[in-house]
Amino acid sequence: MMVQIDQGYLQAMGALLAEAIGDVAKANTHAAGVKQERRCLKAIWTTGSAPADCPKN
């Protein structure tokens, strides 16, 4: 069975998919930053100093 899809609709769906992929990548970066922040803060509270791989600013 052959289905025809309007080219404009297909392009719009491609653009929305690309936007969604970008949003997921941004959320993953944010989550990784939050995880690092929590790890660094826990180390500071526990030991009084930050591990070497924690950001300085």
C-alpha positions in Angstrom: 0.0 0.0 0.0 1.4 3.4 -1.0 0.8 6.5 1.1 1.4 10.0 -0.1 2.6 12.6 2.4 2.6 16.3 1.6 6.2 17.6 1.4 5.4 20.6 3.6 4.0 18.4 6.3 7.0 16.1 6.1 9.4 19.1 6.4 7.4 20.4 9.4 7.7 17.0 11.1 11.4 16.9 10.4 11.9 20.4 11.9 9.9 19.4 15.0 11.9 16.2 15.4 15.2 18.2 15.1 13.9 20.6 17.7 13.0 17.7 20.1 16.4 16.1 19.6 18.0 19.5 20.5 15.8 19.8 23.6 16.8 16.3 24.8 20.5 17.1 24.3 20.1 20.3 26.3 18.2 18.5 29.1 20.9 15.9 29.3 23.6 18.5 29.6 21.6 20.2 32.3 21.1 17.0 34.2 24.8 16.2 34.0 25.6 19.6 35.4 23.2 19.2 38.3 24.7 15.7 39.1 28.2 17.2 39.1 27.1 20.1 41.3 25.5 17.8 43.9 28.5 15.5 43.9 30.8 18.5 44.5 28.7 20.0 47.2 28.4 16.7 49.0 32.2 16.4 49.0 32.6 20.0 50.2 30.1 19.4 53.1 31.7 16.0 53.9 35.4 16.8 53.7 35.5 20.6 53.6 37.2 20.8 50.2 36.1 20.2 46.6 37.6 17.4 44.5 40.0 18.6 41.8 37.5 18.0 38.9 34.9 20.4 40.4 34.5 23.8 38.7 36.3 26.6 40.5 33.8 29.4 39.7 
